[in-house]
């Protein structure tokens, strides 16, 4: 049940980031708020991954891995399309390419720091390759167990 709720929260944060990504020229506190929301987007995914790794849920880890790979791949394709559309010159084409990019990487558009979002997706992807015993806390032995 907790897993379903976290995926639902993650989906809601995606929709929120898409909506907030339409804000073009934020400054000051608004820009800081958008950046924080863009970072918060990754929290449910991190919790889901931590739970999957700590419980040995290979399917959960794979799911997060594929979501990360899909997002990074679509983001890179979207960025390439966005920059290529800028070279073509048509403002409508550039706007369409940006809207597509905003849909495939909403936290990137929301946070307005593109590399931050790509970095956090990369961190999430990299963490899917951790093993269970690497994340478990070391057991502290009492003096009489030594």
JONORDA-V222422 format. One record per backbone hydrogen bond with DSSP energy under -0.5 kcal/mol. NH is the residue of the N-H (numbers start at 0). CO is the residue of the C=O. If there is no record, write none. Layout:
# JONORDA-V222422
nh->NH co->CO
nh->NH co->CO
This chain:
# JONORDA-V222422
nh->4 co->0
nh->5 co->1
nh->6 co->2
nh->7 co->3
nh->8 co->4
nh->9 co->5
nh->10 co->6
nh->11 co->7
nh->12 co->8
nh->13 co->9
nh->14 co->10
nh->15 co->11
nh->16 co->12
nh->17 co->13
nh->18 co->14
nh->19 co->15
nh->20 co->16
nh->21 co->18
nh->22 co->19
nh->23 co->21
nh->25 co->23
nh->29 co->26
nh->30 co->26
nh->31 co->27
nh->32 co->28
nh->33 co->29
nh->34 co->30
nh->35 co->31
nh->36 co->32
nh->37 co->33
nh->38 co->34
nh->39 co->35
nh->40 co->36
nh->41 co->38
nh->42 co->39
nh->43 co->39
nh->44 co->40
nh->45 co->41
nh->46 co->42
nh->47 co->43
nh->48 co->44
nh->49 co->45
nh->50 co->46
nh->51 co->47
nh->52 co->48
nh->53 co->49
nh->54 co->50
nh->55 co->51
nh->55 co->52
nh->56 co->51
nh->57 co->55
nh->60 co->56
nh->61 co->57
nh->62 co->58
nh->63 co->59
nh->64 co->60
nh->65 co->61
nh->66 co->62
nh->67 co->63
nh->68 co->64
nh->69 co->65
nh->70 co->66
nh->71 co->67
nh->72 co->68
nh->73 co->69
nh->74 co->70
nh->75 co->71
nh->76 co->72
nh->77 co->73
nh->78 co->74
nh->79 co->75
nh->80 co->76
nh->81 co->77
nh->82 co->78
nh->83 co->79
nh->84 co->80
nh->85 co->81
nh->86 co->82
nh->87 co->83
nh->88 co->84
nh->93 co->89
nh->94 co->90
nh->95 co->91
nh->96 co->92
nh->97 co->93
nh->98 co->94
nh->99 co->95
nh->100 co->96
nh->101 co->97
nh->102 co->98
nh->103 co->99
nh->104 co->100
nh->105 co->102
nh->107 co->104
nh->108 co->104
nh->109 co->105
nh->110 co->106
nh->111 co->107
nh->113 co->111
nh->115 co->112
nh->116 co->112
nh->117 co->113
nh->118 co->114
nh->119 co->115
nh->120 co->116
nh->121 co->117
nh->122 co->118
nh->123 co->119
nh->124 co->120
nh->125 co->121
nh->126 co->122
nh->127 co->123
nh->127 co->124
nh->128 co->125
nh->129 co->126
nh->133 co->130
nh->134 co->130
nh->134 co->131
nh->135 co->131
nh->140 co->138
nh->144 co->141
nh->145 co->141
nh->145 co->142
